[in-house]
Amino acid sequence: MAWRRGCDRRLTGLGNVSKKTSEVWRLRKSVDFSWGSPLFNLALLLTVLVVGLSIALLPLTLAGVAVLGSVVFLATVIRPEHGLYLLILAVPFGSVREITISGFTVGAAEALVGLVLAAWLAKHVLSQSKVMVAAGEVKVIYPPLVLPLLIFLGAILLSVTGALSLKYSFKEILKWLEVLGIYLFVANVIEREQARVVILVMLLAGIGQAFLGFYQFFGRVGPAAFAALSGFVRAYGTFEQPNPYGGYLGLVLPLAWGLLLGTGGLGYWRYWILDIGRLLATLGLAMMGTALVMSWSRGAWLGFAAAFIVMNLAYSRRGAALFALLCLLVASVLMLGSVQALPQSIIQRITDFVPYLHVFDVRGVKVGPANYAVVERMAHWQAAWGMFNDRPWLGVGIGNYEAVYPAYALQGWPLALGHAHNYYLNIAAEAGLIGLGAYLVLWGAAFWQAWKVIRTTQGYWRGVAAGILGVLTHLSVHNFFDNLYVHNMYLHVTILLGLLFVIGQKIAPASIAPPSDKILQVPPNSPEFLRLTGTRGNS
């Protein structure tokens, strides 16, 4: 019968796979880093040797750093994904301690990127063999965004031909090479359970920053320039400025809301304590949302508002209905604001930039405390526009905004501040129309991937995918008023882009594919057999 012949073919295939697997397993012993293996023992011996020498020869502080670094090194060499978890924490906290080498700032995040990629590549090289390649064991996956990333890298490399400073260009190119490397790593290494850990660690990092923001805001800890709202100080975390701090919170908050959407919203409260993911998402949504307000960053507020809208509209009809209800609540709050039910400082913060919602020449504007931030941004926008006008196709060179700024600075605004406070203008100024076009293609592809994954998943992972769509939306909106590719936040975004591929290609198919052994256990032509195989049966 047809079904028996199909089963025989399936069993024959399993026999061939079994032979290949045994050959692979014999070879794997030579590159095994599991507990007690020769390579593990060698790595452990070297680590113990380094720790011992550090304690014996170095001062206490340096010895502590060496010991901690050795432990991190050993853990990452054995399981590179452990280094990725630490990298997630290093994005917001790694800038606390940095060193400068030949003009390049190196912190924990940069070190971990190098270590994670080196450990992964080393394992890959050690695993190379004809037997493993034939068995399909060694295979690098190239996820969909690799091509747009390579196109963008090619575009910014072209812009280097007109760069004033090759050092600035090299730093920016290196940043996008890190993006490519981490994206490939996540797509190739991370699986279902590790993806869950990645999300939880991101929520923990965001909650940690929220705690720090509370301390700064209520403790009035910070520069006098950060004063806001009845003498409180704008929260800025470890980011040195409130705007990137608010931007970072806006890159984590959508994950918290997405997780709640995917796990049933705010219902079933009695099970929160049993679900660490939902517990962290609920706590994170409350704490990070409050800290976002304390940052006093209008760009972050607008970004998260846009993310919230897009997430709810994309997730489900119920989400769209929830959004409509929220709109009614916001309209009610705004009406209350007209009769002073809201604090006047919040109303003023939301509305004081409205008269400047158009392009204007800052040289004719009188600058004061009320409009300083808006006029400062416009001054840098005008400088970037001048660069773009002079070199519209290839720009002044990737990363060279700061280097050429003195030639385009408007009177009264001599400081470059590193970027144009608008990433789209910034990339147009540095890489021209070619670079801007390549960036928009890359970002359009990222949004398309997020939309596809949302449409093909359910439950928890659909919520995570919606959260990632929210992150992309926040980043796109906030980048109109700032540049969030600073403080290693681009690595946070890259990890989430890699998770999109993992969810869509590894997790979603596995959750709907029928187990092959189930097919062999059910009677032929039974309803269960037809459901599992998708066949019509014999007539």
C-alpha positions in Angstrom: 0.0 0.0 0.0 1.0 3.6 -0.6 1.3 4.4 3.1 3.5 1.4 3.7 5.9 2.3 0.9 6.0 5.9 2.3 6.9 4.5 5.8 9.6 2.2 4.3 11.2 5.2 2.5 11.0 7.2 5.7 12.7 4.4 7.7 15.4 4.0 5.1 16.1 7.7 5.3 16.3 7.4 9.0 18.8 4.6 8.6 21.0 6.7 6.4 20.8 9.6 8.8 21.7 7.3 11.7 24.9 6.2 9.9 25.9 9.9 9.2 25.0 10.8 12.8 27.3 8.1 14.2 30.2 9.3 12.0 29.5 12.9 13.0 29.4 11.9 16.7 32.8 10.1 16.5 34.3 13.2 14.9 32.6 15.6 17.3 34.5 14.1 20.2 37.6 15.7 18.8 36.0 19.2 19.0 33.8 18.7 22.0 33.7 21.5 24.6 31.3 19.7 27.0 32.1 19.2 30.7 35.1 16.8 31.1 36.2 16.8 27.5 39.9 17.3 26.7 39.3 20.7 25.1 37.2 21.8 28.1 39.9 20.6 30.5 42.6 22.5 28.5 40.5 25.7 28.5 39.8 25.3 32.3 43.5 24.7 33.0 44.5 27.9 31.1 41.8 29.9 32.9 43.0 28.7 36.3 46.5 29.5 35.4 45.6 33.1 34.4 43.5 33.6 37.5 46.3 32.3 39.7 48.9 34.6 38.1 46.6 37.5 38.3 46.0 37.1 42.0 49.7 36.6 42.7 51.1 39.4 40.5 48.5 42.1 40.0 47.0 44.8 42.3 43.7 43.8 43.8 41.5 45.8 41.4 43.3 44.5 38.3 43.3 41.0 39.7 39.5 41.1 40.2 39.1 42.3 36.6 41.4 39.5 35.3 39.5 36.9 37.3 36.1 38.1 36.1 37.4 38.3 32.5 38.8 34.8 32.7 35.5 33.4 33.9 33.6 35.2 31.1 36.2 34.0 28.6 35.8 30.4 29.6 32.0 30.5 29.7 31.9 32.1 26.2 34.4 29.7 24.7 32.4 26.8 25.9 29.0 28.3 25.1 29.2 31.4 22.9 25.5 32.2 23.6 26.5 33.0 27.2 28.6 35.8 25.9 25.6 37.0 24.0 23.6 37.3 27.2 26.4 39.3 28.8 26.5 41.5 25.6 22.8 42.4 26.1 23.7 43.6 29.6 26.8 45.4 28.4 24.8 47.5 25.9 23.3 49.7 28.7 25.9 49.1 31.4 29.2 48.6 29.6 29.9 52.3 29.1 30.4 52.7 32.9 34.0 51.5 32.4 35.8 52.2 29.0 39.3 52.6 27.8 40.7 54.5 24.8 43.2 52.8 22.5 44.7 54.9 19.7 41.6 57.2 19.6 39.1 54.3 19.7 36.9 53.8 22.7 36.6 50.1 23.8 34.2 48.9 26.5 32.7 45.7 27.6 30.3 45.5 24.7 33.1 45.8 22.1 35.2 43.2 23.9 32.2 40.8 24.1 31.4 41.2 20.4 34.9 40.2 19.5 34.9 37.3 22.0 31.5 35.9 21.0 32.3 36.0 17.2 35.8 34.6 17.8 34.5 31.7 19.9 31.8 31.0 17.3 34.2 31.1 14.4 36.7 28.9 16.3 34.1 26.3 16.9 33.1 26.5 13.3 36.6 26.0 12.0 37.3 23.2 14.4 34.1 21.5 13.2 35.1 21.6 9.5 35.4 18.1 8.0 34.2 16.2 4.9 32.2 13.9 7.1 30.3 16.7 8.9 29.8 18.7 5.7 28.4 15.6 4.0 26.1 15.0 6.9 24.8 18.6 6.8 26.2 19.3 10.3 28.4 22.3 9.3 26.3 24.8 7.5 26.3 28.5 7.9 22.8 30.0 7.6 22.5 33.3 5.7 19.3 35.0 6.9 17.3 37.4 4.6 18.8 40.7 5.9 22.3 39.7 5.0 22.0 40.9 1.4 20.5 44.3 2.4 23.2 44.7 5.0 25.9 43.9 2.4 24.4 46.5 0.0 24.4 49.1 2.8 28.0 48.3 3.7 28.9 48.6 0.0 27.2 52.0 -0.2 29.0 53.4 2.9 32.3 52.1 1.6 31.8 54.1 -1.6 31.4 57.2 0.5 34.9 56.8 2.0 36.3 58.0 -1.3 35.5 61.6 -0.3 36.1 61.3 3.5 38.2 63.9 5.3 39.0 61.5 8.2 39.6 57.8 7.5 39.6 57.1 11.2 36.0 58.3 11.6 35.0 56.3 8.6 36.7 53.1 9.9 34.9 53.4 13.2 31.5 53.6 11.5 32.2 50.8 9.1 33.4 48.6 12.0 30.1 49.3 13.7 28.1 47.9 10.8 30.5 44.9 10.4 29.7 44.2 14.1 26.0 44.3 13.1 26.6 41.8 10.3 28.6 39.5 12.5 26.1 39.4 15.5 23.2 39.1 13.1 24.7 36.0 11.6 25.7 34.6 15.0 22.1 34.9 16.4 20.6 33.4 13.3 22.9 30.4 13.4 23.3 29.7 17.1 20.2 30.7 19.0 17.3 28.2 19.4 14.0 28.3 21.1 15.0 28.2 24.8 18.0 30.5 24.2 15.7 33.0 22.5 13.5 33.0 25.7 16.6 33.8 27.8 17.6 36.6 25.4 14.1 38.3 25.9 14.3 37.9 29.7 17.8 39.3 29.9 16.7 42.3 27.8 13.8 42.9 30.2 16.1 42.6 33.2 18.5 45.2 31.6 15.7 47.6 31.0 14.4 47.2 34.6 17.9 47.9 35.9 18.1 51.1 33.9 14.6 52.1 35.2 15.8 51.6 38.8 18.8 53.9 38.1 16.5 56.5 36.5 14.3 56.5 39.6 17.3 57.2 41.8 18.5 60.0 39.5 15.0 61.6 39.2 13.8 61.5 42.8 17.3 61.9 44.3 18.0 64.9 42.0 21.3 63.4 41.0 22.6 65.0 37.8 23.8 68.2 36.2 21.8 71.4 36.7 21.1 71.4 32.9 18.9 68.3 33.4 16.6 70.0 35.8 12.9 69.5 35.0 9.4 69.3 36.6 9.5 71.1 40.0 13.3 70.7 40.5 13.5 67.0 39.7 16.4 65.9 37.5 15.7 64.2 34.1 16.6 60.5 34.3 19.6 59.6 32.1 20.8 56.2 33.4 24.3 55.2 32.3 23.9 57.0 28.9 25.1 60.4 30.1 22.2 62.2 28.4 18.4 61.8 28.9 17.5 61.4 25.2 19.6 58.2 24.4 18.4 56.9 27.8 14.8 57.4 26.8 15.7 55.9 23.4 17.0 52.8 25.0 13.9 52.3 27.2 11.9 52.7 24.0 13.8 49.8 22.5 12.9 47.5 25.4 9.4 48.6 26.4 7.7 47.2 23.2 9.1 43.8 24.1 7.4 44.0 27.5 4.0 44.9 25.9 4.4 42.3 23.2 5.1 39.6 25.7 1.9 40.5 27.6 0.0 40.5 24.3 1.3 37.1 23.4 0.6 35.6 26.8 -3.0 36.8 27.3 -2.6 40.4 28.2 -3.1 41.5 31.8 -5.5 38.7 32.6 -4.9 35.6 34.7 -3.2 37.7 37.4 -2.9 34.8 39.8 -0.5 33.0 37.4 1.9 35.9 37.1 4.1 34.7 40.0 4.4 31.3 38.2 5.5 32.8 34.9 8.8 34.7 35.1 8.3 36.1 31.6 5.0 37.6 32.3 6.1 38.8 35.7 9.1 40.6 34.2 7.1 42.0 31.4 4.5 43.5 33.8 7.1 44.9 36.1 9.1 46.2 33.2 6.1 47.8 31.5 5.3 49.7 34.7 8.8 50.7 35.7 10.3 51.4 32.2 7.1 53.3 31.2 7.5 55.5 34.3 11.2 56.0 33.7 10.5 57.0 30.1 8.4 59.8 31.4 11.2 60.8 33.8 13.6 61.0 30.9 11.6 64.0 29.7 12.6 63.0 26.1 9.9 64.0 23.6 11.5 62.0 20.9 11.3 58.9 23.1 7.7 59.6 23.9 6.7 60.0 20.3 8.7 56.9 19.4 7.0 54.7 21.9 3.6 56.1 21.1 4.1 55.2 17.5 5.4 51.7 18.5 2.4 51.1 20.7 0.0 52.1 17.8 1.7 49.9 15.3 2.0 46.9 17.6 -1.6 46.8 18.5 -2.8 47.3 14.9 -0.5 44.6 13.6 -1.1 42.0 16.4 -4.8 41.3 16.1 -8.3 42.8 15.8 -8.5 42.7 19.6 -5.3 44.8 19.7 -6.8 47.3 17.3 -9.9 47.6 19.4 -7.7 48.1 22.5 -5.9 50.8 20.7 -9.2 52.5 19.8 -10.2 52.5 23.5 -6.8 53.9 24.4 -7.3 56.7 21.9 -10.6 57.6 23.7 -8.8 57.6 27.0 -6.0 59.8 25.7 -8.5 62.2 24.2 -10.2 62.4 27.6 -6.9 63.1 29.3 -6.1 65.9 26.8 -9.5 67.4 27.5 -8.8 67.3 31.2 -5.5 68.9 30.5 -7.3 71.9 29.1 -8.8 72.5 32.5 -5.4 72.1 34.3 -6.1 68.5 35.6 -2.6 67.6 34.2 0.6 69.1 35.6 1.3 72.3 33.7 4.9 71.3 33.2 3.9 68.1 31.3 1.5 70.0 29.1 4.1 72.6 28.3 6.7 69.9 27.5 4.4 68.3 25.1 3.3 71.5 23.3 6.1 74.0 23.5 7.8 72.6 20.3 4.6 72.9 18.2 5.4 76.4 16.8 8.6 75.0 15.5 7.1 72.0 13.6 8.4 73.3 10.3 11.8 73.9 8.7 13.2 77.3 9.5 16.4 79.3 9.3 17.8 79.4 12.8 19.9 82.5 12.1 16.7 84.6 12.4 15.5 83.0 15.7 16.1 84.4 19.1 17.3 81.6 21.3 16.0 81.2 24.9 15.5 78.4 27.4 12.1 77.5 26.0 13.3 76.8 22.4 17.0 76.1 22.8 16.7 72.3 22.2 14.6 72.7 19.1 16.7 75.5 17.6 19.9 73.5 18.3 18.6 70.5 16.4 17.5 72.7 13.5 21.0 74.2 13.4 22.5 70.8 13.0 19.9 69.8 10.5 20.9 72.8 8.4 24.5 71.9 8.6 23.8 68.4 7.5 21.7 69.7 4.6 24.6 71.9 3.5 26.9 68.8 3.4 24.3 66.9 1.4 23.9 69.8 -1.1 27.6 69.9 -1.7 27.9 66.1 -2.2 24.5 64.7 -2.9 25.5 61.3 -4.3 28.3 60.0 -2.0 28.2 62.5 0.8 31.2 63.8 2.8 32.2 60.3 3.9 30.6 57.9 6.4 31.3 58.9 10.0 32.6 62.3 8.9 29.8 64.6 10.0 31.8 65.7 13.0 35.0 66.1 11.0 33.6 68.4 8.4 31.1 70.2 10.7 33.3 73.3 11.2 33.0 74.2 7.5 29.2 74.1 7.7 28.5 75.3 11.2 26.1 78.2 11.6 27.1 81.2 13.7 26.5 80.6 17.4 26.6 76.8 17.0 30.2 75.8 16.9 30.0 72.3 18.5 29.3 69.3 16.3 27.9 67.1 19.0 28.8 64.0 17.0 25.8 63.7 14.7 23.0 65.7 13.1 20.3 64.8 15.6 18.4 63.2 12.7 19.8 59.9 11.4 18.2 60.2 8.0 19.8 63.6 7.4 23.0 62.3 9.0 23.3 59.3 6.6 22.3 61.5 3.6 25.1 64.0 4.6 27.7 61.3 5.1 26.8 58.8 2.4 24.6 60.7 0.0 21.6 59.5 -1.8 23.2 56.1 -2.4 23.8 55.5 1.3 20.3 56.8 2.3 18.7 54.7 -0.3 20.6 51.6 0.8 19.6 52.3 4.4 15.9 52.6 3.6 16.1 49.4 1.6 17.6 47.6 4.7 15.0 49.1 7.0 12.2 48.3 4.7 13.3 44.7 4.5 13.5 44.5 8.3 9.9 45.8 8.6 8.8 43.2 6.0 10.4 40.4 7.9 8.8 41.5 11.2 5.4 41.6 9.5 5.8 38.1 7.9 6.8 36.6 11.3 3.8 38.1 13.0 1.5 36.7 10.3 2.9 33.1 10.7 3.2 32.8 14.5 0.8 32.5 17.4 0.8 33.1 21.1 4.0 33.9 22.9 6.2 34.2 19.8 3.7 36.3 18.0 3.8 38.7 20.9 7.6 38.7 20.8 7.5 39.4 17.0 5.1 42.2 17.6 7.4 43.6 20.2 10.3 43.6 17.7 8.1 45.4 15.2 7.5 48.0 17.9 11.2 48.3 18.5 11.8 49.0 14.8 9.0 51.5 14.8 10.3 53.3 17.9 13.8 53.5 16.4 12.5 54.8 13.0 10.5 57.6 14.6 13.0 58.6 17.3 15.7 58.7 14.7 13.9 61.7 13.1 15.0 63.7 16.2 18.2 61.9 17.3 20.6 59.2 16.4 20.1 56.0 18.4 23.0 54.1 16.8 25.1 55.2 19.8 26.1 53.7 23.1 26.1 50.2 21.4 22.2 50.3 21.0 22.7 49.1 17.5 23.8 45.7 18.9 20.5 45.5 20.9 18.6 46.1 17.7 20.8 43.6 15.8 20.1 40.8 18.3 16.4 41.4 17.9 16.7 41.3 14.1 18.4 37.9 14.4 15.6 36.7 16.7 13.1 37.6 14.0 14.8 35.0 11.8 15.0 32.4 14.6 11.3 32.8 15.4 10.2 32.7 11.8 12.5 29.9 10.5 13.3 27.7 13.6 10.6 28.2 16.2 7.4 28.7 14.1 7.9 25.7 11.7 8.8 23.4 14.6 5.6 24.3 16.5 3.4 23.2 13.6 5.3 20.3 12.0 3.9 16.9 13.0 6.3 14.5 14.6 7.4 11.8 12.1 7.1 9.0 14.7 3.4 9.9 15.3 2.6 9.1 11.6 4.0 5.6 12.0 1.9 4.9 15.1 -1.6 5.7 13.8 -3.7 3.4 11.6 -3.6 4.2 7.8 -6.5 6.2 6.4 -7.7 7.1 9.9 -8.7 10.8 10.5 -5.5 11.3 12.6 -3.3 9.8 9.9 -4.9 12.1 7.2 -4.6 15.1 9.5 -0.9 14.5 10.1 0.1 13.6 6.6 -2.2 16.1 4.8 -3.4 13.3 2.3 -6.9 12.3 1.2 -6.6 8.6 1.8 -7.3 5.7 -0.6 -10.6 5.6 -2.4 
